[in-house]
Amino acid sequence: MSRSVTHGYPVVTSDLSIEYPAHGASAAHVALRGVDLRLAPGEVLGLLGSAGSGKSTLARVLSGAAFEPSGAGGEVRPVITGGEAIVLGTPLRGIPRRKVPELRFRVGYLAQDAAQTLPSDRTVAEIIAEPILERDHRYPRKALTTRVATMVDAVRLPLGMLERYPYELSGGQRQRVALARALVLGPSLLVADQPTAGIDLTVRDAVAELIGELRDGHTFSSIIITHDLPVLRRVADRIAVLDQGRLVAAGTMDEVFRDPVHPYVRALGAAIDGGHAVSDDLRPEPRA
């Protein structure tokens, strides 16, 4: 891929294919096939797709989380088997292990289960400060305290929450803590996987508004993976739709749903026209 194609774009994928290798009794599984995407500077791209469409796999790869060392459980990691993905100027196919931490410091990643997996034995302040200390364990204590407090305020949590533990917080509050942690290093790119899942409608609206405000106030781009159609309508400049590992539509919401050809995209359009808020359980209409 030439530099002229990737220059200035935080994310470019070209004919990207990703596979989970065979593991034990499980055969290899192709998660994404030939995906072409571009994310412009300052843009919010919404990513839609049914369960198993490959959207969370794409999030893990683009955030760099897929390339971190496996834990004791021997988790099977996705592997780029075709094409290329370039994030913030870094090619991801065959990325050297030494370059992964640098990429991770520049990309904020809100995993799908981030709010449920906050460390139970650490306070909110300690959880948000962790990425800073991972990068520089000698970071000045006073500056650290100020930075964490500023981030807590940015996600609209009272400073009194700093000394609380995750089990003392509501689901929406935990989600905001996870978002603060993802943004505390001031990343150039935010990859958020289901940022409004599992929280009530009022909090979903607040989180969507917050993402929009943070984007406007910082110079970062974002990929938001969600099945929440009203949230995408509010925060996304463009959307991309995945189905069975392939990119089947991309453009503004109006462009994508004006005259959809693909069955799954038609089902999404019908859900929007019908006032539905959630697309995750949609199935494509049967072919004639």
C-alpha positions in Angstrom: 0.0 0.0 0.0 1.5 3.3 -1.0 2.2 6.1 1.4 0.0 8.5 -0.7 -3.0 6.2 0.0 -2.5 6.1 3.8 -1.0 9.5 4.5 -3.3 11.6 6.7 -5.8 8.8 7.4 -5.7 7.4 11.0 -7.0 4.0 9.8 -6.8 2.4 6.3 -7.6 -1.2 5.6 -7.0 -2.7 2.2 -8.4 -6.1 1.2 -8.1 -7.0 4.9 -8.7 -10.7 5.8 -8.5 -12.0 9.4 -8.6 -15.5 10.7 -8.6 -17.3 14.0 -6.2 -20.2 13.7 -7.1 -23.8 14.4 -6.9 -24.6 18.1 -7.4 -28.0 19.7 -10.5 -29.5 18.3 -11.6 -26.2 16.8 -11.0 -25.6 13.1 -9.6 -22.3 11.7 -12.3 -19.6 11.3 -12.2 -16.7 8.9 -13.6 -13.7 10.6 -13.2 -11.0 8.0 -12.7 -11.2 4.2 -11.4 -8.5 1.9 -12.4 -5.4 4.0 -11.6 -2.0 2.6 -12.1 1.0 5.0 -10.8 4.5 5.5 -11.2 6.7 8.6 -10.6 10.4 8.0 -9.0 12.7 10.6 -11.6 13.8 13.2 -14.2 11.4 11.8 -16.5 9.1 13.8 -17.3 5.9 11.8 -20.1 3.8 13.1 -19.7 0.0 12.5 -22.8 -2.2 12.3 -23.2 -5.9 11.9 -25.1 -8.9 13.2 -23.6 -11.2 15.8 -20.6 -13.0 14.2 -20.1 -10.4 11.5 -16.5 -9.7 12.6 -17.0 -6.3 14.0 -15.5 -7.0 17.4 -12.6 -8.9 15.8 -11.9 -5.8 13.7 -12.0 -3.6 16.8 -9.4 -5.8 18.6 -7.1 -5.8 15.6 -7.3 -2.0 14.9 -6.8 -1.2 18.6 -3.7 -3.4 18.8 -5.3 -5.5 21.6 -5.1 -8.6 19.4 -1.4 -8.4 19.3 -0.7 -8.3 23.0 0.9 -11.4 24.6 -1.7 -14.1 25.4 -2.5 -14.7 29.0 -2.3 -18.0 31.0 -5.6 -19.1 29.4 -4.0 -19.5 26.0 -6.6 -17.3 24.2 -6.7 -17.7 20.5 -5.8 -14.4 18.8 -6.9 -13.3 15.4 -4.3 -13.2 12.7 -4.1 -11.0 9.6 -3.9 -13.5 6.7 -4.5 -11.2 3.7 -4.3 -7.5 2.8 -3.2 -4.9 5.3 -4.4 -2.6 8.1 -2.5 0.6 8.8 -3.3 2.5 12.0 -1.7 5.8 12.8 0.9 5.1 10.2 1.8 1.6 11.6 1.3 -1.5 9.5 -0.3 -4.2 11.6 0.4 -7.2 9.5 3.4 -8.8 11.1 3.8 -6.0 13.5 6.9 -6.5 15.8 6.0 -7.2 19.4 8.2 -4.3 20.5 6.0 -1.8 18.6 2.7 -3.0 20.1 2.9 -1.0 23.3 3.6 2.2 21.4 0.5 1.6 19.3 -1.6 0.8 22.3 -0.6 4.1 24.0 -1.9 6.0 20.9 -5.2 4.1 20.6 -7.9 4.3 23.2 -9.8 1.0 23.3 -13.1 0.4 25.0 -13.6 -3.3 24.9 -17.1 -4.8 24.8 -16.9 -6.0 28.3 -14.8 -3.1 29.7 -17.4 -2.0 32.3 -17.8 -5.6 33.6 -14.1 -6.3 33.9 -12.8 -3.3 35.8 -10.4 -4.6 38.6 -12.6 -5.1 41.7 -9.7 -4.4 44.1 -8.8 -1.0 42.7 -10.4 2.4 43.2 -11.7 4.5 40.3 -8.6 6.7 40.6 -6.3 3.8 40.4 -8.1 2.2 37.4 -8.0 5.4 35.3 -4.4 6.1 36.3 -3.2 2.7 35.3 -2.4 3.4 31.6 -0.3 6.5 32.6 1.7 4.5 35.0 2.2 1.6 32.5 3.7 4.2 30.2 5.8 6.0 32.9 5.9 4.5 36.4 7.7 7.7 37.5 5.0 10.0 36.4 4.7 12.9 39.0 2.1 12.1 41.6 0.6 15.6 41.7 0.3 15.7 37.9 -1.2 12.2 37.9 -3.9 13.2 40.4 -4.8 16.3 38.4 -5.0 14.4 35.1 -7.2 11.6 36.6 -9.5 14.2 38.2 -9.8 16.1 34.9 -10.7 12.9 33.1 -13.3 12.0 35.7 -14.9 15.4 35.3 -14.8 15.0 31.5 -16.9 11.9 31.7 -19.4 13.6 34.0 -18.6 11.7 37.2 -18.4 13.5 40.5 -14.9 13.7 42.0 -16.3 11.8 45.1 -16.3 8.7 42.9 -12.4 8.6 42.7 -12.1 6.6 45.9 -14.9 4.2 45.2 -14.6 0.6 43.9 -16.4 -0.7 40.8 -18.8 -2.8 42.9 -20.1 0.5 44.4 -21.0 1.9 41.0 -23.9 1.5 38.7 -23.5 0.0 35.2 -23.5 3.5 33.6 -21.0 4.8 36.0 -18.7 1.8 35.4 -19.0 2.4 31.7 -17.9 6.0 32.1 -14.9 4.9 34.2 -13.9 2.5 31.4 -14.2 5.3 28.9 -12.1 7.7 31.0 -9.5 5.0 31.2 -9.5 4.6 27.5 -9.1 8.3 26.9 -6.7 9.3 29.7 -3.6 9.2 27.5 -5.2 11.5 25.0 -5.2 9.0 22.1 -5.3 9.9 18.5 -7.9 7.2 17.8 -10.7 5.8 20.0 -12.1 2.3 19.2 -15.2 1.7 21.2 -16.9 -1.7 21.1 -20.6 -1.5 22.2 -20.1 1.6 24.4 -23.8 1.9 25.2 -24.6 -1.8 25.7 -26.2 -3.0 28.9 -27.1 0.5 30.3 -30.5 2.2 30.4 -31.8 4.6 27.8 -31.1 7.7 29.8 -27.4 6.7 30.4 -27.1 5.6 26.7 -28.1 9.1 25.6 -25.6 10.6 28.0 -22.7 8.4 26.9 -23.5 9.1 23.2 -23.6 12.9 23.9 -20.3 12.5 25.8 -18.5 10.8 23.0 -19.6 13.5 20.6 -18.4 16.2 23.0 -15.1 14.6 23.6 -14.5 14.2 19.9 -15.3 17.9 19.4 -13.0 18.9 22.2 -10.0 16.7 21.2 -8.2 16.0 18.0 -9.0 12.3 17.7 -11.0 10.1 15.3 -13.2 7.2 16.4 -14.7 3.9 15.4 -17.9 3.2 17.3 -19.2 -0.4 17.1 -22.8 -0.6 18.2 -26.2 -2.0 17.5 -27.8 1.2 18.8 -29.1 2.9 15.7 -30.2 6.2 17.4 -26.7 6.5 18.9 -25.1 6.2 15.5 -27.5 8.7 14.1 -26.3 11.2 16.7 -22.6 10.6 16.7 -21.5 9.0 13.4 -20.3 10.9 10.3 -20.5 7.7 8.3 -21.3 4.1 8.9 -20.0 0.8 7.6 -22.0 -2.4 7.6 -20.5 -5.9 8.0 -22.3 -9.1 7.3 -20.6 -12.6 7.6 -17.2 -11.0 7.6 -17.7 -8.9 4.5 -18.2 -5.1 4.1 -21.6 -4.8 2.4 -22.2 -1.0 2.7 -20.5 2.2 3.6 -21.4 5.9 3.6 -23.5 8.3 5.5 -26.7 6.8 7.0 -28.8 8.5 4.4 -26.6 7.1 1.6 -26.5 3.6 3.0 -30.3 3.3 3.6 -31.6 5.4 0.6 -31.8 2.4 -1.7 -30.2 -0.6 0.0 -29.4 -3.7 -2.2 -27.9 -6.1 0.4 -30.6 -8.0 2.4 -29.0 -7.2 5.8 -28.8 -3.5 5.0 -32.5 -3.6 3.9 -33.3 -5.2 7.3 -31.4 -2.4 9.1 -33.2 0.2 7.1 -36.6 -1.3 7.9 -35.6 -1.3 11.6 -34.9 2.4 11.4 -38.1 3.2 9.6 -40.0 1.1 12.2 -38.5 3.1 15.1 -36.4 0.2 16.5 -33.4 1.1 18.5 -31.5 -2.2 18.4 -30.2 -3.9 15.4 -28.1 -6.8 16.9 -30.8 -9.5 16.4 -31.8 -8.5 12.9 -31.8 -11.2 10.3 -31.7 -10.5 6.5 -35.0 -10.9 4.8 -35.2 -14.2 2.8 -34.1 -14.0 -0.9 -36.9 -14.4 -3.4 
